[in-house]
Amino acid sequence: MIGCKVRARITGTVLLLSVMAACSGNFGADRTESLEGYSPDQIFERGEYELARSREDDAAYYFSEIERLYPYSSWAKRALIMQAYAYHEGQDYPNSRAAAQRFIDFYPADEDAAYAQYLLALSYYDQIDEVGRDQGLTFQALQALRTVIEVYPDSEYATSAILKFDLAFDHLAGKEMEIGRYYLRGQHYTAAINRFRVVVEDFQTTSHTAEALFRLIEAYLSLGLADEAQTAGAILGYNYRASEWYQDAYDLLAGQGLGMNDRGDNWLSKIYRQSVRGEWL
């Protein structure tokens, strides 16, 4: 996603730059050439030209030269946000993040500050891929996205940030589930329960909660803890009757002569009582 101002700047020159690209061949930026004799708007136009040719690194170079040659100018401010955008488009996330952070530090009240913060968040979010990888980037993405949501709630990026925040949050729950399943398969039931408990307590709004409750039933039954297993089933039956895990949980408990009932006084019982009162759904 690109900011409206940034998008307008690029769109206005794409046709001209495409013609220039067709005429000038497929050469890259000459970084030995001195740009001191060029005006900032001329250098800026060359940066846009390189963007139109999908040469994001060259585009970022020209935008950075404006920042170097014409510091504190309005062109330097415009070039800095474009530099962050160009690096992001080229998947150079560390440099995109650095440029976006400089923009926020130098121009916190500017109308493009929200977009800079959104780009900073994307520099983490767009690297979240496989559940099995280290989740440090996911935590950083959540923090940066939260800043967009809380500091710029009326910006055009807030809605997208909320959606991505929810997806990243779900991703973390998926990591806990993956580890929990691994422990469960290895019959390390206590370790598995600890992981599934995290999902039920801390990630209850994600798509993984129903399965986590079912896995808790499996783990507790394996340990002979019928009260905990039935209570997990009661929560599953109360909140997730329409899920694919409900019938499997019912059959598993019924096969041992047990029901989906709140039994005993344990951490699951507290969650069940909260659910019945509508405080946890």
C-alpha positions in Angstrom: 0.0 0.0 0.0 1.3 3.4 -0.9 0.3 6.8 0.5 -2.0 9.0 -1.5 0.5 11.8 -1.7 3.3 9.5 -2.6 1.1 7.7 -5.2 0.1 11.0 -6.7 3.7 12.1 -7.1 4.6 8.9 -8.9 1.5 8.6 -11.1 1.9 12.1 -12.4 5.2 11.3 -14.0 4.9 7.6 -14.9 3.9 8.2 -18.5 6.8 10.7 -19.2 9.3 8.5 -17.4 8.2 5.4 -19.3 8.9 7.2 -22.6 12.3 8.3 -21.2 13.1 4.7 -20.2 12.3 3.4 -23.7 14.6 6.0 -25.3 17.5 5.8 -22.9 18.2 2.0 -22.7 18.7 -0.2 -19.6 21.4 1.6 -17.7 21.7 2.0 -13.9 22.5 5.0 -11.8 26.0 6.4 -12.3 27.0 6.9 -8.6 30.4 8.4 -9.6 28.6 11.3 -11.2 28.5 14.5 -9.1 25.0 15.7 -8.6 26.0 19.0 -7.0 25.2 20.9 -10.2 21.6 19.6 -10.3 18.6 21.2 -8.6 16.7 19.1 -6.0 13.7 18.8 -8.3 15.9 17.4 -11.1 17.4 14.8 -8.8 13.9 14.0 -7.4 12.6 13.5 -10.9 15.5 11.1 -11.6 14.6 9.1 -8.5 11.0 8.8 -9.7 12.3 7.7 -13.1 14.3 4.9 -11.5 11.2 3.9 -9.6 9.2 3.7 -12.8 11.9 1.3 -14.1 11.6 -0.8 -11.0 15.2 0.1 -10.0 14.3 0.8 -6.4 17.9 0.8 -5.1 18.9 3.4 -7.7 15.8 5.4 -6.9 16.7 5.4 -3.2 20.2 6.5 -4.0 18.9 9.7 -5.8 16.4 10.5 -3.0 19.2 10.1 -0.5 21.4 12.5 -2.5 18.7 15.1 -2.1 18.8 14.6 1.6 22.5 15.0 1.6 22.9 17.9 -0.8 19.8 19.9 0.3 19.3 19.2 4.0 16.4 20.9 5.8 14.7 21.8 2.6 11.2 20.8 1.6 12.7 18.6 -1.1 14.7 16.7 1.5 11.5 16.0 3.4 9.8 14.7 0.3 12.8 12.7 -0.8 13.1 11.1 2.6 9.6 9.5 2.6 10.2 8.5 -1.0 13.5 6.9 0.0 11.7 4.8 2.6 9.1 3.8 0.0 11.8 2.9 -2.6 13.7 0.7 -0.2 10.5 -1.0 0.9 9.5 -1.7 -2.7 13.0 -3.2 -3.2 12.6 -5.4 -0.1 15.5 -3.7 1.6 13.6 -3.6 4.9 16.4 -2.4 7.2 17.1 0.7 5.1 13.4 1.3 4.6 12.9 1.2 8.3 15.8 3.5 9.0 14.6 6.1 6.5 11.0 5.9 7.8 12.3 6.3 11.4 14.3 9.4 10.4 11.2 10.9 8.8 9.2 10.4 12.0 12.1 11.8 14.1 12.6 14.9 11.9 8.9 15.6 10.9 6.6 14.1 13.6 3.8 16.5 12.8 3.9 16.2 9.0 1.0 14.7 7.1 3.2 11.9 5.8 4.3 10.9 9.3 1.5 8.3 9.5 2.6 6.8 6.3 6.2 6.7 7.5 5.1 4.8 10.6 3.0 2.4 8.5 6.1 1.8 6.3 8.1 1.1 9.4 5.5 -1.4 10.6 5.5 -3.1 7.1 9.3 -3.4 7.2 8.7 -6.0 10.0 5.3 -7.3 8.9 6.3 -8.2 5.4 9.0 -10.5 6.7 6.6 -12.6 8.7 6.2 -15.8 6.6 6.6 -19.2 8.1 5.1 -20.1 11.5 8.1 -22.2 12.3 10.6 -19.2 12.2 11.6 -17.1 15.2 8.8 -14.7 16.1 10.8 -11.7 17.1 9.8 -9.9 13.9 6.2 -10.6 14.7 6.5 -8.9 18.1 8.2 -5.9 16.5 5.5 -5.8 13.8 2.8 -5.8 16.5 4.4 -3.0 18.4 4.8 -0.8 15.2 1.3 -1.5 14.0 -0.1 -0.6 17.4 1.6 2.7 17.1 -0.1 3.4 13.8 -3.5 2.4 15.3 -3.0 4.5 18.5 -1.1 7.5 17.3 -2.7 7.9 13.9 -6.3 6.5 14.4 -7.8 8.8 11.8 -5.3 8.1 9.1 -6.0 6.1 6.0 -3.6 3.5 7.3 -5.3 2.7 10.6 -7.8 0.2 9.1 -5.1 -1.7 7.3 -2.9 -1.7 10.4 -5.7 -3.2 12.5 -6.2 -6.0 10.0 -2.5 -6.7 9.9 -2.3 -6.5 13.7 -4.9 -9.2 14.0 -3.2 -11.4 11.4 0.2 -11.0 13.2 -1.5 -11.8 16.5 -3.0 -14.9 15.0 0.5 -15.8 13.7 1.9 -15.8 17.2 -0.9 -18.1 18.4 0.0 -20.4 15.5 3.5 -20.6 16.8 2.4 -21.7 20.2 0.1 -24.3 18.7 2.9 -25.7 16.6 5.1 -26.1 19.6 2.3 -27.5 21.7 1.5 -30.1 19.0 5.1 -31.1 18.9 5.2 -31.7 22.6 1.9 -33.6 22.5 3.2 -35.9 19.8 6.2 -36.6 21.9 4.0 -37.3 24.9 5.4 -34.4 26.9 2.0 -33.6 28.1 2.8 -30.9 30.7 4.9 -28.9 28.3 2.1 -29.2 25.7 -0.5 -28.0 28.2 1.6 -25.0 29.0 1.6 -24.0 25.3 -2.1 -24.6 24.7 -2.8 -22.7 27.9 -1.0 -19.6 26.5 -3.3 -19.7 23.5 -6.5 -20.0 25.6 -5.5 -17.3 28.0 -3.6 -14.8 25.9 -4.8 -15.4 22.3 -8.5 -16.2 22.9 -9.6 -13.9 20.0 -7.6 -15.8 17.4 -8.6 -18.7 15.1 -6.6 -21.2 17.1 -8.5 -21.2 20.4 -10.9 -24.0 19.6 -8.2 -26.4 18.6 -6.1 -25.4 21.7 -9.1 -26.5 23.9 -9.4 -29.8 22.0 -5.6 -30.4 22.4 -6.0 -29.7 26.2 -8.7 -32.4 26.4 -6.3 -34.8 24.7 -3.4 -33.9 27.0 -5.4 -33.9 30.2 -7.0 -37.3 29.4 -3.6 -38.7 28.7 -2.6 -37.6 32.2 -5.8 -39.0 33.8 -7.0 -35.5 34.7 -10.7 -35.9 33.9 -12.0 -32.7 35.6 -9.6 -30.5 33.6 -10.5 -32.3 30.3 -14.2 -32.0 30.9 -13.9 -28.3 31.7 -11.9 -27.7 28.6 -14.7 -29.4 26.7 -17.3 -27.2 28.5 -15.6 -24.1 27.2 -15.3 -25.5 23.8 -19.0 -26.5 23.8 -20.1 -23.1 25.1 -18.0 -20.9 22.8 -17.2 -23.0 19.8 -20.0 -25.4 19.2 -20.0 -24.6 15.4 -16.2 -25.3 15.1 -14.8 -28.4 13.5 -13.3 -29.4 16.9 -16.5 -29.6 18.8 -17.7 -33.0 17.6 -14.2 -34.5 18.0 -14.0 -33.3 21.5 -17.5 -34.6 22.3 -16.7 -38.0 20.9 -13.4 -38.2 22.7 -14.9 -37.4 26.1 -18.0 -39.5 25.6 -15.7 -42.5 24.6 -14.4 -42.4 28.2 -17.8 -41.9 29.8 -17.2 -38.1 30.3 -19.2 -35.0 29.4 -18.6 -31.4 28.5 -19.1 -30.1 32.0 -17.3 -27.6 34.3 -15.7 -29.8 37.0 -13.4 -29.0 39.9 -11.6 -25.8 40.7 -8.8 -25.1 38.2 -7.6 -22.4 35.8 -10.0 -23.7 33.1 -12.9 -23.5 35.6 -12.3 -19.8 36.1 -12.3 -19.2 32.3 -15.5 -21.2 32.0 -17.2 -19.1 34.6 -16.1 -15.9 32.9 -17.5 -17.3 29.6 -20.9 -18.0 31.1 -21.0 -14.5 32.5 -20.1 -13.1 29.1 -16.8 -11.6 30.2 -14.7 -13.8 28.0 -16.0 -14.7 24.5 
